[in-house]
Amino acid sequence: MHFNTASQILGALALVSILGSCASVKPCGEPYTETQEFFQSKKFKEAFHERDSLCERTAELEGVLAATEKDLATTKDDLDRARAQAESLNKDLNAAKKSYDDLKLSSGAQVAGLSSDLEAKQKELAEKEELLKNREERLKMLEEIIKKQDELMTALSDRVKKALMGFEADELSVEMRDGKVYVSMSDKLLFKSGSDAVEPKGQEALIKIADVMKKNLDIGMAIEGHTDSIPIKMNCFDDNWDLSVARATSVVRILTGNGIEPDRLTASGKGEFSPRASNSTKEGRAANRRTELVLSPKLNELMQLLGQYEQR
């Protein structure tokens, strides 16, 4: 349909014109009547048959061309849709990439922040652990000091008891309480009623205690005077409180006179306000009339350690 086919058609038409100019030429595919075919030559018939065949081929090719053009249009539409989809996907991809980059930057900042927080927490934990270690060490030292003091006071209590073995139970008693040694001396041993002068037997007991104390220089002593609740009827003392202080001071005088340094001693009077028993009975009042010597360790080492703890 091309160049050779067109030439053949033109040749056939020329031949028809020459051989049968008197006969009319019919369109492609239209048949001749028997009469018309009778007057046509053989070559004319062959030319027109060839023309009809070419016309059919042309119609067929034109159908193929139309179908191809339709397919081409459809394919073009599909291609346009595919391009639109690809463009949309490309936009989505770019958006996803941007979101990923933003997330990566944000995550990086979050990770950096978490890392910084973690380092700070680790540093704080290390400081807490160091502080805890120091406190445990100080606690261990305190426990050792307290243990030594307890051992010291137990040994002191034993020595005081041994030194005072010749005295009766109703005259004095020795006991350990709260890490201290309490020597409780009754008025029967130390004083006559209403007097602050120490009796000879009481002085003997105090001298024995002083001998023990001179060998234990780290021990301090508080002397506490106590009375019953019966009001005193003497002009030299205003009341029981005044009497209890005077008695404590008299004991201090004997101890210092027998070699105990005054800075190791404290005198105080509590009158009737710290009873051991009820003042409603004779026995109770007798128990309340007493002078207590409270022996306790000096806490210099312990206080020094606590001072170091408070400074940290």
DATA-V677218 format. One line per field, one symbol per residue. ss: DSSP state (~ for helix, > for strand, _ for the rest). psi: psi as a letter, one per 20 degrees, with the letter a starting at -180 (. if undefined). A space follows every 50 residues. Layout:
BEGIN
ss->???
psi->???
END
This chain:
BEGIN
ss->__~~~~~~~~~~~~~~~~~______________~~~~~___~~~~~~~~~ ~~~~~~~~~~~~~~~~~~~~~~~~~~~~~~~~~~~~~~~~~~~~~~~~~~ ~~~~~~~~~~~~~~~~~~~~~~~~~~~~~~~~~~~~~~~~~~~~~~~~~~ ~~~~~~~~~~~~~________>>>>>>__>>>>>>>~~~~_________~ ~~~~~~~~~~~~~~____>>>>>>>>_____________~~~~~~~~~~~ ~~~~~~~____~~~>>>>>>>__________~~~~~~~_>>>>>>>>__~ ~~~~~~~~~~~_
psi->lbggghggghghhgghhghmiiqqpqrpipqqrhghhhiqrghgghghhh ghghgghggghhgggggghghggghggggggggggggghgghggghgggg gghggghgggggghgggggggggggggghggggghhghgggghgghgghg gghghggghggghkhjqqhihrqpqppkjqpoooprhhhgqrpjqjppqg hhhgghggghhghiimijprpppppqrajpqqmqhipgahggghgggghg ggggghikjpphiiqppqpjcjjmqhrpjiqggghhhhnrppoopqqpkg gghgghghghh.
END
